[in-house]
């Protein structure tokens, strides 16, 4: 499988896993060293770990009634042999995602996110 396709599949594990409440998909796509953050202000940052993401996914925090209709705009912004940067627009969030290729497999290492501006 080509790297671009594998990157896209890892992003789909992240998005569709969230929409379906499928903790196994979330588990498989995230690095144990995940840093997922949202800047609220200069003095406040929200940060979650891989464990939190997997647990929240399993609890259905992002589950949609019809998961296959969830918004999944994926743009691979840049890629090398071992790193990639991807922009995602989902149902509720804008995410900038960094992936790394470790031991011949892609995983999500960093996510900077914010709520999607609607309207």
C-alpha positions in Angstrom: 0.0 0.0 0.0 1.3 3.5 -0.8 2.0 5.9 2.0 -0.7 8.4 1.0 -3.3 5.7 1.1 -2.2 4.5 4.5 -2.1 8.0 5.8 -5.7 8.5 4.6 -6.7 5.1 6.2 -5.2 6.2 9.6 -7.1 9.5 9.4 -10.3 7.5 8.6 -9.7 5.3 11.7 -9.5 8.5 13.7 -12.7 10.1 12.2 -14.8 7.1 11.6 -13.8 5.5 14.9 -15.0 8.7 16.7 -18.2 8.7 14.7 -18.9 5.0 15.3 -17.7 4.8 18.9 -15.2 2.2 17.8 -12.4 2.4 20.4 -10.3 -0.3 18.6 -10.0 1.9 15.5 -9.0 4.9 17.7 -6.5 2.7 19.6 -4.8 1.5 16.4 -4.3 4.9 14.8 -2.9 6.9 17.8 0.7 6.9 19.0 1.2 6.1 22.7 2.8 9.5 22.8 -0.2 11.4 21.4 -0.4 15.1 22.2 -3.8 16.5 21.4 -4.4 20.1 22.3 -6.7 23.1 21.9 -5.5 26.6 22.8 -8.3 28.3 24.7 -6.3 31.4 25.7 -2.8 32.4 26.5 -3.3 31.0 29.9 -5.4 27.9 29.2 -4.8 24.8 27.0 -6.9 21.7 26.9 -4.8 18.6 26.4 -5.8 14.9 26.1 -3.9 11.7 25.8 -4.3 8.6 23.8 -5.9 6.8 26.7 -8.5 9.6 27.1 -9.3 9.5 23.3 -9.7 5.7 23.3 -11.9 5.8 26.4 -14.0 8.7 25.2 -14.5 7.0 21.8 -15.6 3.8 23.5 -18.1 5.8 25.6 -19.5 7.2 22.4 -18.7 10.9 23.0 -18.4 11.5 19.3 -20.9 8.9 18.1 -23.3 9.9 15.3 -26.7 8.4 14.7 -25.6 7.8 11.1 -21.8 7.6 11.2 -21.3 7.1 7.5 -22.9 10.6 6.9 -20.3 12.3 9.2 -18.3 15.0 7.5 -14.8 13.9 6.5 -12.8 16.5 4.6 -9.2 15.3 4.5 -6.4 17.2 3.0 -2.8 15.9 3.1 -0.9 19.1 3.3 2.7 17.7 3.2 4.5 14.4 3.4 8.0 13.0 3.6 9.0 9.4 3.9 8.5 9.5 7.7 6.2 12.5 8.5 2.9 13.9 7.2 0.7 16.9 8.0 -3.0 16.6 7.4 -6.0 19.0 7.8 -9.3 17.6 8.8 -12.7 19.2 8.8 -15.2 17.0 10.6 -18.7 17.5 12.0 -17.7 19.7 14.8 -13.9 20.3 14.6 -11.0 21.6 12.6 -7.9 19.5 13.2 -4.3 19.8 12.1 -2.8 16.4 12.5 0.8 15.2 12.4 1.6 11.6 11.6 4.8 9.7 11.8 5.9 6.5 10.1 7.3 4.3 12.9 8.4 0.6 12.3 6.8 0.8 8.8 3.4 2.0 10.0 1.8 5.4 10.2 0.3 6.7 13.4 -1.1 10.0 14.7 1.4 11.8 17.0 0.1 15.4 17.3 -3.3 17.1 16.9 -4.0 20.8 17.3 -7.8 21.3 17.1 -10.6 23.9 17.5 -14.3 23.9 17.3 -15.6 24.3 13.7 -16.9 27.8 13.1 -20.4 27.3 11.9 -22.6 29.7 10.1 
